[in-house]
Amino acid sequence: MKSMRMWIVLSCAIALVSGSAMAAQQKAEKLTCCQEAAAAGKECRHKCCVAAHRDGKSCTKCNPNKEDLSLKKDAKKGSAAAKK
């Protein structure tokens, strides 16, 4: 009886870990419009993103986790290193 409980608990734990790992992998694959533009070496042309970037903010509609601000910081670091 104890070994049966152990197998049930072990299988549930494996299911939870593998399920969350697959969800994280799927989420990481989708790029925002700003990330796609940065990968192409361009600026995002969406009206909402352009207006937000002009104000120094993040477009919450397209980038709910503020991914576009991290792209801007990375670009500034890269251009500062290239100048030196």
C-alpha atoms as one frame of an Amber mdcrd trajectory, in Angstrom:
protein
   0.000   0.000   0.000   2.844   2.404   0.816   4.609   1.661  -2.453   1.369
   2.373  -4.358   1.100   5.804  -2.701   4.730   6.495  -3.524   4.166   5.725
  -7.220   1.059   7.902  -7.345   2.838  10.850  -5.723   5.863  10.388  -7.974
   3.775  10.271 -11.151   1.832  13.399 -10.134   5.070  15.265  -9.436   6.504
  14.293 -12.819   3.305  15.378 -14.572   3.391  18.789 -12.883   7.054  19.409
 -13.656   6.810  18.347 -17.299   3.618  20.344 -17.824   5.118  23.562 -16.517
   8.307  23.025 -18.522   6.346  22.633 -21.739   4.271  25.738 -21.004   7.417
  27.797 -20.394   8.910  26.569 -23.651   5.820  27.497 -25.662   5.650  30.954
 -24.104   9.301  31.678 -24.867   8.834  30.964 -28.571   6.303  33.748 -29.246
   7.906  37.111 -30.009   6.223  40.482 -29.643   6.040  42.923 -32.523   8.880
  44.978 -31.034  11.085  41.897 -30.620  10.436  40.847 -34.219  11.361  44.321
 -35.457  14.523  44.388 -33.334  15.533  40.985 -34.704  15.209  42.439 -38.211
  17.275  45.474 -37.141  14.359  47.904 -37.393  12.079  49.915 -35.107   8.520
  48.755 -34.445   6.027  50.673 -36.608   2.810  49.992 -34.652   1.104  53.276
 -33.760   0.677  52.294 -30.106   4.336  51.271 -29.774   5.644  54.391 -31.506
   3.597  56.645 -29.200   4.719  54.774 -26.088   8.391  54.751 -27.110   8.249
  58.477 -27.869   7.211  59.025 -24.226   9.907  56.631 -22.997   7.323  54.071
 -21.916   6.376  50.532 -22.830   3.355  49.657 -24.954   1.308  47.537 -22.563
  -0.975  46.318 -25.353   1.781  44.655 -27.384   4.343  44.092 -24.601   2.545
  43.185 -21.359   5.832  42.219 -19.657   7.675  45.326 -20.937   9.867  43.362
 -23.326  10.363  46.442 -25.514  12.109  48.385 -22.742  14.655  45.609 -22.296
  15.357  45.776 -26.042  16.002  49.511 -25.775  18.411  48.990 -22.850  20.281
  46.287 -24.775  20.558  48.560 -27.806  21.964  51.397 -25.698  24.560  49.090
 -24.132  25.571  47.811 -27.559  25.944  51.297 -29.050  27.933  52.525 -26.018
  30.331  49.578 -26.331  30.726  50.203 -30.077  31.663  53.860 -29.474  34.536
  52.909 -27.154
